[in-house]
Amino acid sequence: MNELEYKFTYDLLFKMIFTKHVKLLKSLVATLLNIPLDSIEQFEIRNAEIPPETLGDKFCRLDINMVVNGQRVDLEVQVDNAGDFPERSLYYWAREYSTALQTGDSYSDLPKAIVISIVSFTMFKDYDGFHSEFHALEVSRHTQLTDKFCLHYFELPKLPVENLSKTDRLSLWLALFKAKTEEDLKKIEEMEVEEMQEAISAYKTVTVTSEFKEATRLRELARLNEASALAHARREGMREGRQEGMREGINERNAQLAKNLLADGDSIEKVARMTGLTRKEIDNLILYLV
């Protein structure tokens, strides 16, 4: 097995492929939303650019933000599970929804906001399906509060890829994101589904460009710098912790020595001289011994 150097879930590669090949992105979005491709009359990418300076940002998020038939749609891939992804995706939805209100508009003018997340980890362990769709519903009657709230999650670990079908476009698209080896991609490519072949061709084209290589270099440099800074902070924290522990140990020994001297009837001046404790600290110990 030949491991892929870069997978479709690498967020930088994901964004470069689909912002440079809008036809593929449009097809992917239609498939993920389960709507006919020819029903999309308006399709606009709102954040196609990747400013080089943002690649060094610890919180750089390489999502693709779109307007699809008047709806706000945010699409991203997520590899690492930090344990707070439902809350994060809800925050992303809230940001999309709240920023769509223009000056002079009423709340009823707000468009539907949809966040689509393709994740490389299991989110819902009590559910075997790989796709979950959430709406705002009343808990007893299941009445929908509004149709303007929608979160989609596609869990790649749950996707069965043993018997892929040419007609199952959703599984084919997600299989691309799940692919880990060159053999995985070749298996999909050999099915001779035109848009899958186009997506793999786009993948091969983007990964050899100088633009991608430089952006990857900057991204990895930023991560190395961050890891180095964290390691330094941990070392400093350990060093300070050891010093603090030593200080606490010395203080405890001095306090015990002072108690023993006071119990033997030694003067406060002698106790201070022997232990280095202040008069106030010794007075507090005397109150403790009384």
MARKOLSE-460338 format. One record per residue (C-alpha): residue in three letters; x, y, z. Coordinates in Angstrom, 1 decimal, decimal comma. Each point is the difference from the previous one (the first is absolute). Layout:
ATOM  code       X       Y       Z
ATOM   ALA       X       Y       Z
...
This chain:
ATOM  code       X       Y       Z
ATOM   MET     0,0     0,0     0,0
ATOM   ASN     1,3     3,4    -1,0
ATOM   GLU    -1,1     2,6     2,6
ATOM   LEU    -1,2     3,3    -1,6
ATOM   GLU     2,3     2,9     0,9
ATOM   TYR    -3,0     2,3     0,0
ATOM   LYS    -3,6    -1,1     0,6
ATOM   PHE    -3,2     1,8    -1,2
ATOM   THR    -0,6     0,7     3,7
ATOM   TYR     3,1     2,2     0,2
ATOM   ASP    -1,8     3,4     0,3
ATOM   LEU     2,5     2,0    -2,1
ATOM   LEU    -0,3    -2,5    -2,9
ATOM   PHE    -3,7    -0,3     0,4
ATOM   LYS    -0,4     3,8    -0,3
ATOM   MET     2,4     0,3    -2,9
ATOM   ILE    -1,6    -2,8    -2,1
ATOM   PHE    -3,6     1,2     0,4
ATOM   THR     0,5     3,7    -0,3
ATOM   LYS     2,0    -0,5    -3,2
ATOM   HIS    -2,5    -2,5    -1,4
ATOM   VAL    -3,4     1,6     0,7
ATOM   LYS    -1,8    -2,5    -2,2
ATOM   LEU     1,2    -2,8     2,3
ATOM   LEU    -0,9     2,0     3,1
ATOM   LYS    -3,5     0,6    -1,3
ATOM   SER    -0,5    -3,7    -0,7
ATOM   LEU     1,3    -0,9     3,5
ATOM   VAL    -2,3     2,5     1,7
ATOM   ALA    -3,0    -1,2    -1,9
ATOM   THR     0,8    -3,6     1,0
ATOM   LEU     0,5     0,8     3,6
ATOM   LEU    -3,2     2,0     0,2
ATOM   ASN    -1,9    -2,6    -2,0
ATOM   ILE    -1,3     2,5    -2,6
ATOM   PRO     0,0    -0,2    -3,8
ATOM   LEU     3,1     1,6    -1,5
ATOM   ASP    -2,1     1,9    -2,6
ATOM   SER    -2,1     1,5     2,9
ATOM   ILE     3,0     2,1     1,0
ATOM   GLU    -0,5     3,4    -1,8
ATOM   GLN     2,1     2,1     2,3
ATOM   PHE     3,5    -1,2     1,1
ATOM   GLU     2,6     2,3     1,4
ATOM   ILE     3,1    -0,6     2,0
ATOM   ARG     0,4     2,7     2,6
ATOM   ASN     3,6    -0,8     1,3
ATOM   ALA     1,9    -1,5    -2,9
ATOM   GLU     3,3     1,6     0,9
ATOM   ILE     2,5    -1,4     2,5
ATOM   PRO     2,1     3,0     1,2
ATOM   PRO     3,6    -1,3     0,7
ATOM   GLU     0,1     1,8     3,3
ATOM   THR    -2,9    -2,0     1,4
ATOM   LEU     1,7    -3,3    -0,5
ATOM   GLY     2,2     0,8     3,0
ATOM   ASP    -3,0     0,7     2,2
ATOM   LYS    -0,6    -2,6     2,7
ATOM   PHE    -3,8     0,3    -0,6
ATOM   CYS     0,1     0,0    -3,8
ATOM   ARG    -3,1    -1,6    -1,3
ATOM   LEU    -0,1    -1,0    -3,7
ATOM   ASP    -3,7    -0,5    -0,6
ATOM   ILE    -1,8     0,9    -3,1
ATOM   ASN    -2,8     2,5     0,4
ATOM   MET    -2,7     0,3    -2,7
ATOM   VAL    -3,3     1,5    -1,0
ATOM   VAL    -2,1    -2,7    -1,6
ATOM   ASN    -3,4     1,1    -1,3
ATOM   GLY    -0,1     2,8     2,6
ATOM   GLN     1,0    -2,3     2,9
ATOM   ARG     3,2     0,3     2,0
ATOM   VAL     1,9    -3,3    -0,2
ATOM   ASP     3,3    -0,7     1,8
ATOM   LEU     1,9    -3,2    -0,9
ATOM   GLU     3,1    -1,2     1,9
ATOM   VAL     2,0    -3,2     0,8
ATOM   GLN     1,1    -0,8     3,5
ATOM   VAL     2,7    -2,5     0,7
ATOM   ASP     0,7     0,4     3,8
ATOM   ASN    -2,6    -0,5     2,7
ATOM   ALA     0,6     2,6     2,7
ATOM   GLY    -3,2    -1,1     1,8
ATOM   ASP    -2,0     3,1    -0,6
ATOM   PHE    -0,8    -0,3    -3,7
ATOM   PRO    -3,9     0,2     0,4
ATOM   GLU     0,4     3,3     1,8
ATOM   ARG     2,6     1,3    -2,5
ATOM   SER    -2,3    -0,8    -2,9
ATOM   LEU    -2,9     1,6     1,7
ATOM   TYR     2,2     3,1     0,5
ATOM   TYR     0,8    -0,1    -3,7
ATOM   TRP    -3,7    -0,2    -0,9
ATOM   ALA    -0,8     3,0     2,4
ATOM   ARG     2,7     2,1    -1,7
ATOM   GLU    -1,3    -0,8    -3,4
ATOM   TYR    -3,6     0,8     0,9
ATOM   SER     0,6     3,1     2,1
ATOM   THR     2,3     1,7    -2,6
ATOM   ALA    -2,5    -0,5    -2,8
ATOM   LEU    -2,3     2,8     1,3
ATOM   GLN     0,6     3,1    -2,0
ATOM   THR    -0,7     3,5     1,2
ATOM   GLY    -3,7     0,8    -0,4
ATOM   ASP    -1,1    -3,7    -0,3
ATOM   SER    -2,4    -1,6     2,4
ATOM   TYR     0,7    -3,3     1,7
ATOM   SER    -2,3    -1,8    -2,3
ATOM   ASP     2,4     1,0    -2,9
ATOM   LEU     2,7    -2,2     1,5
ATOM   PRO     0,9    -2,8    -2,3
ATOM   LYS     0,3    -3,7     0,9
ATOM   ALA     3,4    -0,8     1,3
ATOM   ILE     1,4    -3,5    -0,4
ATOM   VAL     3,3    -1,4     1,4
ATOM   ILE     1,3    -3,2    -1,7
ATOM   SER     2,8    -1,8     1,9
ATOM   ILE     1,9    -3,0    -1,4
ATOM   VAL     1,8    -1,5     3,0
ATOM   SER     2,7    -2,7     0,3
ATOM   PHE    -1,2    -1,2     3,4
ATOM   THR    -3,1    -1,5     1,5
ATOM   MET    -2,4     2,5     1,6
ATOM   PHE    -3,2    -1,9     0,7
ATOM   LYS     0,9    -3,4     1,5
ATOM   ASP    -3,6    -1,0     0,5
ATOM   TYR    -0,8     0,3    -3,7
ATOM   ASP     1,4    -2,2    -2,8
ATOM   GLY    -0,8     2,3    -2,9
ATOM   PHE     2,8     2,3    -1,4
ATOM   HIS    -2,3     3,0    -0,7
ATOM   SER    -1,8     2,0     2,7
ATOM   GLU    -2,2     3,0    -0,7
ATOM   PHE    -1,2     2,4     2,8
ATOM   HIS    -2,8     2,5     0,0
ATOM   ALA    -1,6     2,1     2,7
ATOM   LEU    -3,0    -2,1     1,2
ATOM   GLU    -2,3     0,0     3,0
ATOM   VAL     1,0    -3,0     2,2
ATOM   SER    -3,5    -1,5     0,4
ATOM   ARG    -1,9     0,9    -3,2
ATOM   HIS     3,1     0,1    -2,2
ATOM   THR    -1,5     3,2    -1,5
ATOM   GLN     2,6     2,0    -1,9
ATOM   LEU     0,7     3,4     1,5
ATOM   THR     1,6     1,4    -3,1
ATOM   ASP     1,4    -1,4    -3,3
ATOM   LYS     3,0     2,3     0,2
ATOM   PHE     2,0    -2,2     2,3
ATOM   CYS     1,8    -3,1    -1,4
ATOM   LEU     3,2    -1,9     1,0
ATOM   HIS     1,3    -3,0    -2,1
ATOM   TYR     2,6    -2,4     1,3
ATOM   PHE     1,6    -2,7    -2,2
ATOM   GLU     2,1    -2,4     2,1
ATOM   LEU     2,6    -1,7    -2,2
ATOM   PRO     0,9    -2,9     2,3
ATOM   LYS    -3,6    -1,3    -0,4
ATOM   LEU     0,0     0,1    -3,8
ATOM   PRO     0,0    -3,5    -1,5
ATOM   VAL     2,4     0,0    -3,0
ATOM   GLU     0,1    -3,7    -0,8
ATOM   ASN    -2,7     0,0    -2,6
ATOM   LEU    -0,1     3,4    -1,6
ATOM   SER    -2,6     0,6    -2,7
ATOM   LYS     0,3     2,4    -3,0
ATOM   THR    -3,5     1,3     0,7
ATOM   ASP     0,6     0,8     3,7
ATOM   ARG     1,6     3,4    -0,5
ATOM   LEU     0,0     0,9     3,7
ATOM   SER     2,0    -3,1     1,0
ATOM   LEU     2,4     0,6    -2,9
ATOM   TRP     0,7     3,6     1,0
ATOM   LEU     0,5    -1,0     3,6
ATOM   ALA     2,2    -2,9    -1,0
ATOM   LEU     2,3     2,5    -1,6
ATOM   PHE     0,3     1,8     3,4
ATOM   LYS     0,5    -3,3     1,8
ATOM   ALA     2,7    -1,3    -2,4
ATOM   LYS     3,3    -0,5     1,8
ATOM   THR     2,1    -1,8    -2,7
ATOM   GLU     0,7     0,3    -3,7
ATOM   GLU    -1,8    -3,3    -0,4
ATOM   ASP    -3,2     1,5     1,5
ATOM   LEU     0,1     2,8    -2,6
ATOM   LYS     0,7    -2,4    -2,8
ATOM   LYS    -3,0    -2,2     1,0
ATOM   ILE    -2,3     3,1    -0,3
ATOM   GLU     1,7     1,2    -3,2
ATOM   GLU    -0,5    -3,4    -1,7
ATOM   MET    -3,7     0,2     0,5
ATOM   GLU     0,0     2,5    -2,8
ATOM   VAL    -2,4     2,5     1,5
ATOM   GLU     0,8     3,2    -1,8
ATOM   GLU    -0,1     2,5     2,9
ATOM   MET     2,0    -2,4     2,3
ATOM   GLN     2,7    -0,2    -2,7
ATOM   GLU    -0,1     3,8    -0,3
ATOM   ALA     0,3     0,4     3,8
ATOM   ILE     3,0    -2,4     0,1
ATOM   SER     1,6     1,8    -2,9
ATOM   ALA    -0,5     3,4     1,8
ATOM   TYR     1,6    -1,6     3,1
ATOM   LYS     3,1    -1,1    -2,0
ATOM   THR     0,3     3,4    -1,7
ATOM   VAL    -0,3     2,1     3,2
ATOM   THR     2,4    -2,1     2,0
ATOM   VAL     3,0     0,7    -2,4
ATOM   THR    -0,5     3,7    -0,3
ATOM   SER     2,5     2,4     1,5
ATOM   GLU    -2,9     1,9     1,6
ATOM   PHE    -1,1    -3,1     1,9
ATOM   LYS     3,5    -0,9     1,0
ATOM   GLU     0,8     3,5     1,3
ATOM   ALA    -3,3     0,2     1,9
ATOM   THR     0,7    -3,4     1,5
ATOM   ARG     3,4     1,0     1,1
ATOM   LEU    -1,3     3,1     1,7
ATOM   ARG    -2,7    -2,0     1,7
ATOM   GLU     2,4    -2,6     1,3
ATOM   LEU     2,5     2,6     1,1
ATOM   ALA    -2,8     1,7     2,0
ATOM   ARG    -0,9    -3,3     1,6
ATOM   LEU     3,6    -0,8     0,9
ATOM   ASN     0,4     3,5     1,5
ATOM   GLU    -3,1    -0,5     2,0
ATOM   ALA     1,1    -3,5     1,2
ATOM   SER     3,4     1,5     0,9
ATOM   ALA    -1,6     2,8     2,0
ATOM   LEU    -2,2    -2,4     1,9
ATOM   ALA     2,9    -2,3     0,8
ATOM   HIS     2,0     3,0     1,3
ATOM   ALA    -3,0     1,1     2,1
ATOM   ARG    -0,3    -3,5     1,4
ATOM   ARG     3,7    -0,1     0,9
ATOM   GLU    -0,2     3,5     1,7
ATOM   GLY    -3,1    -1,1     1,8
ATOM   MET     1,7    -3,2     1,3
ATOM   ARG     3,1     2,0     1,0
ATOM   GLU    -2,1     2,6     1,9
ATOM   GLY    -2,1    -2,8     1,5
ATOM   ARG     3,2    -1,7     1,3
ATOM   GLN     1,2     3,3     1,4
ATOM   GLU    -3,3     0,7     1,7
ATOM   GLY    -0,1    -3,5     1,4
ATOM   MET     3,5     0,4     1,4
ATOM   ARG    -1,0     3,3     1,6
ATOM   GLU    -3,1    -1,6     1,5
ATOM   GLY     2,1    -2,8     1,3
ATOM   ILE     2,4     2,4     1,6
ATOM   ASN    -2,8     2,0     1,5
ATOM   GLU    -1,6    -3,1     1,5
ATOM   ARG     3,3    -1,2     1,5
ATOM   ASN     0,6     3,4     1,5
ATOM   ALA    -3,5     0,2     1,4
ATOM   GLN     0,5    -3,4     1,7
ATOM   LEU     3,4     1,0     1,3
ATOM   ALA    -1,5     3,2     1,4
ATOM   LYS    -2,8    -2,0     1,7
ATOM   ASN     2,6    -2,3     1,6
ATOM   LEU     2,1     2,9     1,3
ATOM   LEU    -3,0     1,9     1,4
ATOM   ALA    -1,2    -3,2     1,7
ATOM   ASP     3,5    -0,3     1,6
ATOM   GLY    -0,4     3,6     1,3
ATOM   ASP     2,4     1,8    -2,2
ATOM   SER    -0,4     3,7    -0,5
ATOM   ILE    -1,7     1,5    -3,1
ATOM   GLU     3,3     1,7    -0,9
ATOM   LYS     1,8    -3,4    -0,1
ATOM   VAL    -2,8    -1,7    -1,9
ATOM   ALA     0,2     2,8    -2,6
ATOM   ARG     3,7    -0,3    -0,3
ATOM   MET    -0,1    -3,8    -0,3
ATOM   THR    -2,8    -0,2    -2,5
ATOM   GLY     0,0     3,3    -2,0
ATOM   LEU    -3,7     0,4     0,8
ATOM   THR    -1,4     3,5     0,7
ATOM   ARG    -1,4     1,2     3,3
ATOM   LYS    -3,5    -0,1    -1,4
ATOM   GLU     0,4    -3,6    -1,3
ATOM   ILE     1,3    -1,1     3,5
ATOM   ASP    -2,9     1,7     1,7
ATOM   ASN    -2,4    -1,9    -2,2
ATOM   LEU     1,8    -3,3     1,0
ATOM   ILE    -0,3     0,9     3,7
ATOM   LEU    -3,8     0,5    -0,4
ATOM   TYR    -0,1    -3,4    -1,7
ATOM   LEU     1,9    -1,6     2,9
ATOM   VAL    -2,2     1,5     2,7
